[in-house]
Every structure is written in C-alpha cells, then in structure tokens.
Amino acid sequence: MDYNPAKALERIDNDTGLMAMLIDVFIKECPNYIEKLQDACNKQDLGSLGDAAHNVKGASAAIGFEHGRNLAEELEVTCRQSGVKSIAHFENSTAKLIETLNTCEPILNDWAKKNRA
C-alpha cells in the first residue's frame, strides 16, 4: 500500500504540518470507522454501511489516502445503487476496507513523522 498525499497537500497549500495533524486525527478515528462499518454489517443495515463508507471516503480523501478512499467509494456506491437487499453481498468489500484501516497506521505515521513541522 503506497501513500502519496501530493494532491491533498496541494489543496492545503502544501502545509505539511497541517497534513500531519490531519493524519493524526484520521488514525485516531480509524477505530470508530471500523466499529461503524462492522456494526452496520452485523445489523445488516445497508444504509448505515453506505453512510460509514461515505465517512471513510471523505476522511481518506482529506489526507490523500487513495487506497482507502477507493475502497470506501466502491463500497458506498455499491450500497447506494444496488438492488441487493442482503448485506452478505457486501461483507468481502467491508472486510477489505476494515483490513486497510487496520493496517494503514504505520505508513501514515511514517509520513507524518518525516514531515511534521
């Protein structure tokens, strides 16, 4: 998994200190994102799953974490546009997103540590 926040940095005038702070917030919120995704799956609530994926997509985009954003966007769009009524159809996509959130901390922390102002 690569992390290159160049486009996100452009949106904040290349303020690496601010990006490092945003990364810190993202990492602190990851357990909440994971909980909401897992809870929606457990409750078989497709609407809540789409909402949780939407939140992850926005947070990932804000820090330029494209891998997470892409997975979250795919899950959100599928939840919103699908005629499938069973959450079982989405369990694999949800598991991939949760795994990404569980494993992104070292990569993001590494960038933040190297670029902290």
ABEGO torsion letter per residue (X at the ends): XBBBAAAAAAAAGGBAAAAAAAAAAAAAAAAAAAAAAAAAAAAGBAAAAAAAAAAAAAAAAAAGBAAAAAAAAAAAAAAAABABABAAAAAAAAAAAAAAAAAAAAAAAAAAAAABX
